Amino acid sequence: MGVFVCLPLVLPLTALPIARLAEQHLHPRIATRLLAVVGAMLALCSTLCLGLLMVVGTAQLPGNPLPDSWSDPEVRDAVPYEVKAGIVAIGALAAVLAACGWTVYRHLRLRIGARRALAAAPSVVSGDVAVLPDPEPYAYALPGSPGRVVVSTAMAECLDARERRALIAHERAHLAARHHRYLLAAQLAARANPFLLPLRTAVSFSTERWADEEAACAVGDRRVVAIAVGKAALYSHRAPDVSAGFAAFAAPAGPVPRRVAALLAPVPPVRLWPPSSAHVALAALVATVGTAASALSSLNAAVTLVGILHAATPL
């Protein structure tokens, strides 16, 4: 096993440069998928290695439920880690599982609470759009079967007809592309390894940009979408109390000035690889090597440990 079992715990740092560059140089749809996959893979690898360290450490603790042969001197010599490393790994893995469980629980509780509140509240439903009589301006996409676009009357009054159409198209894009799944994957990855927090932020921004671009295609005017994004964010921030009522279900809108600037710029090209430049190529190379090394390191550590413990276990 050697150092391979610890490498995936720090290799997520290699993916940080590509997070910002993906936002700048890739289409937001591709950036979202790329960063979500990279983050999930790195998080799985680091969690697997925490589990391996836990097995190694707990096998040497008295009274553990594991086979006694796993703590033989031969196994201890083959696995160069002390009991302290295993005990630390137990605490770290418990923290990861608790954080991920809490994240999933909050995600489900928010969705269920929003749907129950929507069903109980007086609203005007037209297709997949529910308009709620509420003096607080907000709009959000509520995933489910069926998904709903929830808009308050205050938000609808802040925008003209074309801007309302752009806002609804933006929220519909969130539902159609199932952005909540990418966001949940990025959140779980960040809970599993704090080094992946920048990737979570990047995925959150790229999903908003993805929805902006889809709304621009639906409306046919990027400037209208930019105005709708800016006005919606401006009026939402002026809401008197966004911690209560339906406004609490609305997610943050992301860095609005950057989104508006991107909408006022030309349409981003759809390409799988960024344009050739030294810093972009270097960042992509570092992220690719880091992700591959993390996967290979965790696989090597897992296979080695399984082989050692299998050889030490009496048939």
C-alpha positions as CSV (number, residue, x, y, z in Angstrom):
1,M,0.0,0.0,0.0
2,G,2.6,2.5,1.0
3,V,2.0,6.1,0.2
4,F,-0.7,5.2,-2.3
5,V,-3.3,5.0,0.4
6,C,-2.8,8.6,1.4
7,L,-2.4,10.3,-2.0
8,P,-6.1,10.4,-2.8
9,L,-6.7,12.4,0.3
10,V,-4.6,15.4,-1.1
11,L,-4.8,14.9,-4.8
12,P,-8.2,16.8,-5.1
13,L,-6.0,19.9,-4.9
14,T,-4.9,19.2,-8.4
15,A,-8.4,19.8,-9.7
16,L,-8.7,23.3,-8.4
17,P,-7.1,25.2,-11.3
18,I,-9.4,23.6,-13.8
19,A,-12.5,24.7,-11.9
20,R,-12.1,28.4,-12.7
21,L,-10.8,27.8,-16.2
22,A,-13.7,25.5,-17.0
23,E,-16.0,28.4,-16.1
24,Q,-14.2,30.8,-18.4
25,H,-13.4,28.6,-21.4
26,L,-15.9,25.8,-21.7
27,H,-19.6,25.9,-22.4
28,P,-21.5,25.8,-19.1
29,R,-23.2,22.5,-19.9
30,I,-19.9,20.8,-20.5
31,A,-18.2,22.5,-17.5
32,T,-21.0,21.3,-15.2
33,R,-20.8,17.7,-16.3
34,L,-17.0,17.7,-16.3
35,L,-16.6,19.2,-12.8
36,A,-19.3,17.1,-11.3
37,V,-17.7,13.9,-12.6
38,V,-14.2,14.9,-11.6
39,G,-15.4,15.9,-8.1
40,A,-17.4,12.7,-7.6
41,M,-14.5,10.5,-8.6
42,L,-12.0,12.3,-6.4
43,A,-14.4,12.2,-3.5
44,L,-15.0,8.5,-3.9
45,C,-11.3,7.7,-4.1
46,S,-10.5,9.7,-0.9
47,T,-13.4,8.1,1.0
48,L,-12.2,4.6,-0.1
49,C,-8.8,5.3,1.2
50,L,-10.2,6.5,4.5
51,G,-12.0,3.2,4.7
52,L,-8.8,1.3,4.0
53,L,-6.9,3.2,6.7
54,M,-9.8,2.4,9.1
55,V,-9.6,-1.3,8.4
56,V,-5.9,-1.3,8.9
57,G,-6.1,0.6,12.2
58,T,-9.1,-1.2,13.7
59,A,-7.6,-4.6,12.9
60,Q,-4.9,-3.9,15.4
61,L,-7.3,-2.7,18.2
62,P,-8.1,-5.2,21.0
63,G,-11.7,-6.4,21.0
64,N,-12.4,-5.5,17.3
65,P,-14.9,-7.7,15.4
66,L,-12.4,-8.3,12.6
67,P,-10.4,-11.6,12.2
68,D,-7.5,-11.9,14.6
69,S,-5.2,-12.8,11.8
70,W,-5.5,-9.3,10.4
71,S,-3.5,-8.0,13.3
72,D,-0.6,-10.5,13.0
73,P,2.9,-9.1,12.9
74,E,3.3,-10.1,9.3
75,V,0.3,-8.0,8.4
76,R,1.6,-5.1,10.5
77,D,4.9,-5.2,8.7
78,A,3.2,-5.3,5.2
79,V,1.0,-2.4,6.1
80,P,3.2,0.5,7.3
81,Y,0.6,2.3,9.4
82,E,0.1,2.5,13.2
83,V,-3.0,2.2,15.2
84,K,-3.2,6.0,15.5
85,A,-3.7,6.4,11.8
86,G,-6.6,4.0,11.9
87,I,-8.2,5.8,14.9
88,V,-7.9,9.1,13.1
89,A,-9.4,7.5,10.0
90,I,-12.3,6.2,12.0
91,G,-13.1,9.7,13.1
92,A,-12.6,11.2,9.7
93,L,-14.8,8.6,8.0
94,A,-17.5,9.0,10.6
95,A,-17.4,12.8,10.0
96,V,-17.7,12.2,6.2
97,L,-20.6,9.8,6.5
98,A,-22.4,12.1,8.9
99,A,-21.9,15.2,6.7
100,C,-23.0,13.4,3.6
101,G,-26.0,11.9,5.4
102,W,-27.0,15.4,6.7
103,T,-26.6,16.9,3.2
104,V,-28.9,14.3,1.7
105,Y,-31.4,14.7,4.5
106,R,-31.5,18.5,4.1
107,H,-31.9,18.1,0.3
108,L,-34.9,15.7,0.7
109,R,-36.4,17.7,3.5
110,L,-36.2,20.9,1.5
111,R,-37.9,19.3,-1.5
112,I,-40.6,17.7,0.5
113,G,-41.2,20.8,2.6
114,A,-41.5,22.9,-0.6
115,R,-43.9,20.6,-2.3
116,R,-46.1,20.3,0.8
117,A,-46.1,24.1,1.2
118,L,-46.9,24.6,-2.4
119,A,-49.8,22.1,-2.2
120,A,-51.3,23.9,0.8
121,A,-50.8,27.4,-0.4
122,P,-53.3,29.3,-2.7
123,S,-51.7,29.5,-6.1
124,V,-52.5,30.0,-9.8
125,V,-51.1,27.0,-11.7
126,S,-50.6,27.2,-15.5
127,G,-48.9,24.1,-16.8
128,D,-45.7,23.7,-14.9
129,V,-45.7,27.3,-13.5
130,A,-47.2,28.1,-10.1
131,V,-47.8,31.7,-9.2
132,L,-48.1,32.4,-5.5
133,P,-49.6,35.6,-4.0
134,D,-46.6,36.8,-2.0
135,P,-45.2,40.3,-1.4
136,E,-41.6,38.9,-1.4
137,P,-40.0,38.6,-4.8
138,Y,-38.5,35.1,-5.6
139,A,-38.5,32.4,-8.2
140,Y,-37.1,28.9,-8.1
141,A,-37.4,25.5,-9.8
142,L,-38.9,22.7,-7.6
143,P,-37.8,19.3,-9.0
144,G,-40.1,16.3,-8.7
145,S,-42.8,14.5,-10.6
146,P,-44.0,16.8,-12.1
147,G,-41.4,19.6,-11.6
148,R,-42.7,23.1,-10.9
149,V,-41.5,26.6,-11.6
150,V,-42.6,28.7,-8.5
151,V,-42.9,32.4,-9.0
152,S,-44.3,35.0,-6.5
153,T,-46.6,37.7,-7.7
154,A,-44.1,40.3,-6.4
155,M,-41.4,38.9,-8.7
156,A,-43.8,38.8,-11.6
157,E,-44.7,42.4,-11.1
158,C,-41.0,43.5,-11.1
159,L,-40.5,42.2,-14.7
160,D,-42.1,42.9,-18.0
161,A,-43.6,40.2,-20.2
162,R,-40.4,39.3,-22.0
163,E,-38.4,39.3,-18.8
164,R,-40.9,37.1,-17.1
165,R,-40.7,34.7,-20.1
166,A,-36.9,34.7,-19.7
167,L,-37.1,34.0,-16.0
168,I,-39.5,31.1,-16.4
169,A,-37.3,29.7,-19.2
170,H,-34.3,29.9,-16.9
171,E,-36.1,27.9,-14.2
172,R,-37.5,25.4,-16.7
173,A,-33.9,24.8,-17.9
174,H,-33.0,23.8,-14.3
175,L,-35.8,21.3,-14.3
176,A,-35.2,19.9,-17.8
177,A,-31.4,19.3,-17.2
178,R,-32.0,18.1,-13.6
179,H,-29.4,20.5,-12.3
180,H,-30.3,19.5,-8.7
181,R,-28.5,16.2,-9.3
182,Y,-25.3,17.9,-10.3
183,L,-25.5,20.3,-7.4
184,L,-26.1,17.4,-4.9
185,A,-23.2,15.4,-6.3
186,A,-20.9,18.5,-5.9
187,Q,-22.2,19.1,-2.4
188,L,-21.5,15.5,-1.4
189,A,-18.1,15.6,-2.9
190,A,-17.2,18.7,-0.9
191,R,-18.5,17.0,2.2
192,A,-16.3,14.0,1.6
193,N,-13.2,16.1,1.0
194,P,-13.0,19.8,1.9
195,F,-10.4,20.3,-0.9
196,L,-13.3,20.0,-3.3
197,L,-15.2,23.0,-2.0
198,P,-14.0,25.2,-5.0
199,L,-15.5,22.6,-7.4
200,R,-18.8,22.8,-5.6
201,T,-18.8,26.6,-6.1
202,A,-17.9,26.2,-9.8
203,V,-20.6,23.7,-10.4
204,S,-23.2,26.0,-8.7
205,F,-22.1,28.9,-11.0
206,S,-22.0,26.7,-14.2
207,T,-25.5,25.4,-13.6
208,E,-26.8,29.0,-13.4
209,R,-24.9,29.8,-16.6
210,W,-26.2,26.7,-18.3
211,A,-29.8,27.8,-17.5
212,D,-29.0,31.3,-18.6
213,E,-27.9,30.0,-22.0
214,E,-31.0,27.8,-22.4
215,A,-33.2,30.8,-21.5
216,A,-31.4,32.9,-24.1
217,C,-32.1,30.3,-26.8
218,A,-35.8,30.1,-25.7
219,V,-36.3,33.8,-25.7
220,G,-34.0,34.6,-28.6
221,D,-32.5,37.7,-27.0
222,R,-29.5,37.4,-24.7
223,R,-29.9,41.0,-23.6
224,V,-33.4,40.4,-22.3
225,V,-32.2,37.4,-20.3
226,A,-29.3,39.5,-18.9
227,I,-31.8,42.2,-17.8
228,A,-34.1,39.6,-16.2
229,V,-31.2,38.0,-14.3
230,G,-30.0,41.4,-13.0
231,K,-33.5,42.7,-12.0
232,A,-34.5,39.4,-10.4
233,A,-31.3,39.3,-8.3
234,L,-31.7,43.0,-7.4
235,Y,-35.3,42.7,-6.2
236,S,-34.7,39.4,-4.5
237,H,-31.9,41.0,-2.4
238,R,-34.3,43.7,-1.4
239,A,-36.8,41.2,0.0
240,P,-37.5,42.1,3.7
241,D,-37.1,38.6,5.1
242,V,-35.9,35.8,2.9
243,S,-35.4,33.5,5.8
244,A,-39.1,32.8,6.1
245,G,-41.9,31.7,3.8
246,F,-41.5,30.5,0.3
247,A,-38.5,32.7,-0.3
248,A,-36.5,30.4,1.9
249,F,-36.7,27.7,-0.7
250,A,-35.0,29.8,-3.4
251,A,-31.3,29.1,-3.9
252,P,-28.7,31.8,-4.2
253,A,-28.5,33.2,-7.7
254,G,-24.7,33.0,-8.0
255,P,-22.3,35.8,-9.0
256,V,-24.8,37.9,-10.9
257,P,-22.4,40.4,-12.5
258,R,-20.4,37.6,-14.1
259,R,-23.6,36.0,-15.4
260,V,-24.8,39.3,-16.8
261,A,-21.4,39.9,-18.4
262,A,-21.4,36.4,-20.0
263,L,-24.9,37.0,-21.4
264,L,-23.8,40.3,-23.0
265,A,-20.9,38.5,-24.6
266,P,-21.1,36.2,-27.6
267,V,-22.6,32.8,-27.3
268,P,-19.9,30.4,-25.8
269,P,-18.9,27.7,-28.3
270,V,-19.7,24.1,-27.5
271,R,-16.4,22.3,-27.4
272,L,-15.0,19.5,-25.3
273,W,-11.5,21.1,-24.9
274,P,-10.6,24.7,-24.1
275,P,-8.6,26.8,-26.6
276,S,-4.9,26.3,-26.8
277,S,-3.0,28.4,-24.3
278,A,-0.1,27.6,-21.9
279,H,-1.9,28.1,-18.6
280,V,-5.1,26.4,-19.7
281,A,-3.2,23.4,-21.1
282,L,-1.2,23.2,-17.9
283,A,-4.2,23.3,-15.6
284,A,-6.0,20.7,-17.7
285,L,-3.0,18.4,-17.6
286,V,-2.6,18.8,-13.8
287,A,-6.3,18.0,-13.2
288,T,-6.2,15.0,-15.6
289,V,-3.0,13.6,-14.0
290,G,-4.3,14.3,-10.5
291,T,-7.7,12.6,-11.1
292,A,-6.0,9.6,-12.8
293,A,-3.4,9.3,-10.1
294,S,-6.1,9.4,-7.4
295,A,-8.1,6.6,-9.0
296,L,-5.0,4.5,-9.6
297,S,-3.7,5.1,-6.1
298,S,-6.9,4.1,-4.4
299,L,-7.3,1.1,-6.6
300,N,-3.7,0.0,-6.0
301,A,-4.2,0.4,-2.2
302,A,-7.5,-1.4,-2.2
303,V,-6.2,-4.4,-4.3
304,T,-3.0,-4.6,-2.2
305,L,-4.9,-4.5,1.1
306,V,-7.4,-7.1,0.0
307,G,-4.5,-9.4,-1.2
308,I,-2.7,-9.0,2.2
309,L,-5.8,-9.7,4.3
310,H,-6.9,-12.5,2.1
311,A,-3.5,-14.2,2.5
312,A,-3.6,-13.7,6.2
313,T,-7.1,-15.1,6.7
314,P,-7.2,-18.8,7.4
315,L,-9.4,-20.8,5.1
